[in-house]
Amino acid sequence: MAVTTVQDNNKLVRYTREINREFVRENMFSPYMGQDLNAIIRIRQELKQGGDQMNIPLVTKLRGRGTGTGTLVGNEEKIDNYGMRLWIDWARHAVVTKKSETHKDSADIFGEARPLLSDWGKERQRDDIVEAFMALPAEVAPVGLGADEGNTVNGIKYENATTAQKNTWNADNQDRVLYGSAVSNYNATHATALGNIDTTDDKMSAKVVSLAKSQAELADPAIKPYKTRDGYEYYVMFVGSNAFRDLKADPTIVAANRDARAREGNGMDKNPLFQDGDLIWDGVIIRKVPEISKYVTSVWTTLLTAGASSSRVEPYFLCGQQALVLGWGQMAKPTFRKEDDYGFITGVGTEMAYGVGKMFKRIQDGTAMKQWGVFTGFVSAASNA
């Protein structure tokens, strides 16, 4: 029997006009960003009127006991204050196409330009925040500021810091850094301290969370807890996917979620045993930021073999008020290409000017520079097998 077949050029072809864009996560830091003093990532907008750097005044509490009926004249206490500088730079991106390409496009790919640029801006700020958390404090403008590539991250980027710079930061912030699950893992040499982190006892766990919180409470200057709208005080810990995986599997955390979480109503919908989401332990909100793990793999590559027996180490950031500052010079806005070759070329873009940096303070009458609202920790975090 002769069966008629349809020649390729005569076959019906249907294309979906919906573009499935690559998944882009909303900024995981967004709930903790704001303009008030309580915010973990404080937004400042003074430079909208111009300028390339801003001064952020920091003032510590009075520490003296004062006096009773004794003479107060000559026994006054001076106010310990410091002005932290933040530099801003430009971040821009764009896409372009020709009319000849849009004419034969079945899916309006170029129509997705604006949402794609919006996603790019969210990713750019999220990644800058991650890198700023890991950067070392510095009182000088960021390397590359104003250059073609630009640099919106303040401080000395961890991957660019010298051994001496890492050791100085480690010594200056001894009261707000933790290696593994024991204070005794600390060593004045940063690399040696990392090498004390083993793969058995020093994974992320409820013990590590509680110890980091306890150390943060004793830090000087104090790291003030973040206050929720209903008045509760919490520290917020940002951890990577690998560390979060280990914490979620910790028997103490599993038992807490199994025995202490609500069962009634929609309790199952909010229990991390069944649903992904933040963990809460000992007054600390633990939020997963997968990009922290990705940065270890692609940027902070020295951490891949920094632990005991060349094991993988991952950072986490326990935060209180004013841990980071995001200073805006210009909010993101759309831009359009004007060299359009008589309307044949179409180009759309976005531009913004900002700087993000870890808040820090030079200690009065000294040279040490301390992180203001961040407690930095390191744990063993093996890659997924």
N, C-alpha and C positions, 0 to 999 in steps of 0.2 A: 504494500500500500504506500502510495506516495503522499507523505505528510508535508504540508506547506509550512515553512518556518518563516518567521519575520526577520528580515535582514537587519543588522545592527542599527543602521541609520534610520530605520523605520520604527524602532522600538520606542515606546512611550517612556519618557524620562520626566520624573517629577522631583523637584528639589524643595526642601523645606526652607521657608524664608526666615525661620527662627534660627539664630546663631546660638549654639551652646557654648558660651564663653567658659574659659578655664575658671575653675572654682577659686574665688578670691575671698579670704576671710575678712570680715569686718574687723576693725582695729580692736584687739582684745583689751587694750588699755583704756578705751573710751569711757567706761563707767567711772573711772577714777581720775578723769581729767576735768579741771574746772578753774575758775578764776579766783575762788576764795582761798583763804589761808589753809583750810582744812584739806584741800585737794592733794592727792599724792603726786600728780603731775600738774603743776600750776601753770595756767595759761596767762601770759602777759602780752598786752597789745600796745604798749607805749610807742613802739617804733612805726606804727601805721602812719604817723605824721612825718617820718623821715629818720635817717640815721642808720648806722650799721652795727651798733652795739648798745646795750642797755646795762644799767647798773641795778643790781638787786640787793637792797640792804638786808643784812641779817643781824639780829640782836639776840643775845643769850640772856637768860634770867639772872637776876641778882643773886649772888651766892653768899654774901656776908650775913652774919646773925643780927647785925644792927646793934643797937645799944638800949639800955634802959634809962636810968637816971644819970648815967655818965655823960661826959661831954661829947656832943655829936660833931661839933666843929672840928675839922681836921681828920675826922674818921669816916667821912663820906666814901661811898663806893663808886668807882667809875663804871660806866656802862661799856660792856664788851660788845663791840660792833664791828662789822666787816661789810665791804661792798663787793659782791661777786659780779663779774662782768660776763655778759652773754653776747656772742657775736651771731649775726644772721647772715645768710647767704641765699642765693637764688636756686630754685629747683624748677626745671622746665622740661616739657616733653611734647611731642607732636607726631602726627601721622599725616601722610599726603597721598593723593592718588590723582590719576588723570581721568578725564571724561571718557576716554576710550575704554578704560577698565570698568568704570561704573556702568557703562552701557551694556557690557556683556555679563555683568554680575547678576546671578540668579537669586542671591540671598541677601543683598544689601549689606555686605560685609562692612563697607565704609560707614554705614549708618550706625554701627556699633562703636564708632570712634570715641564718642563722648563718654559713654559708660566705661569703656576700657581705660580712658584717661583718668576718669574718676577713681577707678579701682587702683590704677597705678599710683595715684596720689596717696590713697589710704595705705597701700603697701609700703611706699617710700617712708611715710611718717612712722609707721609701725616698726620698720626695720631700723630707722634712725633712733627710735626710743630704746630698742634692744641694745644697739651698739653704745648708746650714751650711758646706759646702766653699767656697762662693762668698762667704759673709758676711765682713765685716770685723771683726777683733777689737775688743772693747769691754769695759770694766770695769764697766759698768752693766747693770741688768736690761733684758731685751728690751722693746721698745715693745709695749704691749698685753698684757703679762704679767698674768694673772688676770682679764682682761676677758671679756666674753661670748664673743668669738671665740677668745680665748686665743692663746698664741704659744709653741710648743715649740722654736723655733729661736733659739739664742743668738747674740749679736753684732748688728752692723748689717747688715741684709739689703742685698745689692748693689743691688737695684732701688730701695731707699729712701735709699741713701747720697748725700751731697752731693758735688759736685766736689772740695771741699777734703778731705773724708774719704777719698775714693778716692786723691787725691794723697798724703796722709799715709801711707796703707797701702802705696802703691807705693814711697815713699821708705824707709819702715821695713823693707821686705822686698825691697830691691833684690837681695840675694844669693840670693833664693829665688823669683824671678819671671822669666819669659822671654817675649819677644814674638817670635813667628815663629821663624826658624831662625838668628838672629844676635843675639849679646849686644848688638851696637851698635844694635839697634832700640830699646833702652831709652831712655826719656826721663822726667825727673822728673814731667812732667805725664802722667797716666795716659792721657788721651784722645789725646795726641800720640803716645805709644808705640803705642797700638792703631792709629793711623793709619799707622804705619810698616809694618804687616803687609800685604804684597802677595799677590796671588792666584797668583803663579807660584812663588816660592821659599819661601814661608812656609806651605805646607800641611803637614799632619801627615806625617811621613816618618821613616825610620830615622835620618836625620841629626838631626832634632828630638829623638827619643827619647834618642839618645846624648848630645846636648848638654845636655838637661835633667838627665839622670842625672849627668853630669860636674859641672854647676853645683850640684846637690843635695849631691854629695860634698864640695864646697868650702864649703858654707854654714856659717855660724857664728851660733848654736850648730848643731852637727852634726845632720843628719837621718839617723837610724840606719835601716839597711835592715831590712825584714821578714824574719824567719827561718822557713823551712819546717820541718816536723817532721823531715825527714831532714837538717837542719843547713845547707842552702843558704841564701844570703842573696839577696834580691831587693828591688827597689823595685816597687811596684804602681802602675800608671798607669790612672786611670779616664778614659775618653774617650767622647764622644757618638757617635751613629751616623754623622754626616757625617765627622768626623775619622777614625773607625775605617775608614770606606769608603776614604778617601784613603790611609791607612797600608797597608791590605790590598793596594791597587793599586800601591804604591811598588815600583819595579823591584828594589831591594835586598831588600825583604821577600819579594817573589815568588820571587826567586832562592834565598833562604835556605830557604823552604818547599819549593821544588822540589828543591834539591840536597842540603840537609842533614837534612831530615826522614827518619824511618825509612820504608822501603818494605815491609819484611817484615811478616808477620802482619797486624795490623789497622792498619798505619801509615796507610793511606788514610783510615780512619775518623776519625783524629785530626788529619789535615793540614788547616789552615785554607784551603788552596786548594780543597778539596772540601766541607769541613764548617765551619759557623760555630763560633766559639769564641774563646778567648783567644789572643792572639799573644804570642810571647816574643822579645825582641831585646836583646842586650847586657846581660843580667842584669836586665831589666825585664819584668814581666808586664803586658801591656796588656789591660785588660778593658773591653768595650763596655757602656756604660750609656745606652741610648737616651734616657732622660729628660733627660740633659744637653743634647742637641740640642733637645728639646721645650721646655726652660726658656728657651733663647735665643729661640725663636719666640714664647713666650707670656708670659714674665716678664722676662727680661733683654733686653728689646727694643732697648735702645740698642746692643747688639752686632750687630744686624742690618745696620747701616750704619756700623760703627765702623772698618772697615779702610780701606786705600788705595782711592781712587775709590769710597767708600761701599760697600765689599764686606762680606760677612758674616764675622763672627769668632766663634770658639767656644772656650770654656775647656777645659782638661784639668787633672787633679790627680795629680801624681806623689807618692806617699805612702810614708813610712817608718813606724816604730813611733809609736804614740800620735798619729796625725794628728787624729783626732776622739775625742770622748768622748760616750757615751750614758749618761746617768744616769737610773735608774729610781726613781720614788717609789711607783708601783704598777704591777705587770704587768697586761696586758690581762685583763679578766674580763667574763663575760656579765652583763647587767642585764635586769630585767624590769619592765614597766609595771604599777603597782599600781592606778591609776585605771581599772578595767576595765569600768565600767558594768554591774555584775552579771554579769561574765563574758562580755560581748558584744564587748569590745574586747581584742585581744591585741597586745602590743608587746614586742619584744626589742631589746636594744642591747648596746653594749660600751663600756667606759671604761678609760682608762689614764692614768697621770701620768708624764711623762718630760721630759727636756730633752736636746737634742743641740747640741754646739758644737765649733767648731774649736779645738784646743788652741793656746794662745799664751802668751807670756811677756814681761813687761816687762823690758827690758834693765837690768841693775844700774846704779844711779846715773844713769839716763837716762829719757827719756820714750818711746822707741820701743817698740812692741809687735810682736813677731815671731811668725809662725806657727811652731809647734813641730815638726810632722812632715809638713807639706804644702809642696810646691813647685808653684806655680800657673803655668800657661803658657797662652798664647793663640795660636791658629793660624787661618789662613784656612780656611773650611769652607763652600763654596757649597751652597745648597740643591739638591736633586735637580731636574734639568731636567724 
